[in-house]
């Protein structure tokens, strides 16, 4: 299976490339700037045509959550118009599409895990732009798979796990919010989920599985819990550690509102595609071990 993934340096794009190194039946073609630039929709068609994929993964996006509050036009250009351009070309080429979205499409006020049937109500520009992207993708490529994920981390790029380890290099204590809950998700598990979905699409056809799905690591945690686990693993491997102080979200104000509850029910994905990510603690352990050099 030959997969074209938009964005060259994103966590999912790099994890897909890593997965392909382990799997001789998988070939990943990263497509990004300057050849493909979501801000320039005209660049999309030629880049995807040249990649000649069996499956397109639309992973590139504007992800600066707080900055999006001041750059609304750019966020929508990339997350809505750019996503639409990718989906439109995938449809024109007759190629299946998996489009990545986010927990931020919800307001975070539900008790329990969000299902795909729950009402979307984003509270930030980032979340609203990603929701609009979902709608545009479905409008021009009705057979697409929309894959919402959350709290993504990996050895690559900027993410919470790497940030905590970096802070522990220079601080004895860190303050972390304990009233935001979610499902930490290893980007390599997203790559494995994409592979499973791609295989199912190949077997059953895109029409049979088109729709919106949730995919995250198994289990749940607060950011405080994640930090405690990161430092527990880091200590075991001789890496940096710090004391973790639990604080409320009100003590750490941000420009964009974060969902208090980002927990996503992933049973639909597991039922249809036959894959479920392992417990988030196992994946955190794997990533921390790699980051501290063991």
C-alpha angles and dihedrals in degrees: 000000000000113000125192110201122190115232123038103215104036121119094247094044092051091045091052089052090050091050090051090057088061097042121060090194092060126076121182124197112191111209118193147128134006092017093043118026118172089207087062105050091185089068093061101074099055093043094053093042090054091050090057094199135183089214133019121212113198101207105139113102147144102267106167094117099188095036090054089069087068096033101048095146093053093045091054092043091058103030098040112018093032093048090048091053091053092047093046092053092045088054093047090051091046091236123145115249134209111192119195119223138165150247087244089084085080127069093229095232099113121106109233132006122335117238126202089256094060119110115264116228113162118201099197139052089246093054093044092050091050091049090050088050090055090053094048092048092051091046095056099029108032092176093059125120113230110206117194117195137167147206094015121193137167141145087279136081125342118331142140098263093053091045093054093049090049092050091051089059090067106020136062092204137029129193114222130178115250100187100069114086131194148133112272110223129202110219091222088060089053087053090051090048090051090051091051091048091048092053092049091049089052092051101040103023129248093270091062096056106026116133145070123316139175122226125178140135114288120261130027138261146164120241086255090056092049092051093049090052093047091054093043089056093041091053091052090054096044094255131135121296137182139183111266119221116197115226136172123252088246088064091056106045119191131190092240120051114243121213110255088211118040097159111137126198106229100182094108092057091047092049096049102035101027098232134108125179117240125250111300092237092064091053094045088054090053094049096045090050090054094045096051090051106252 
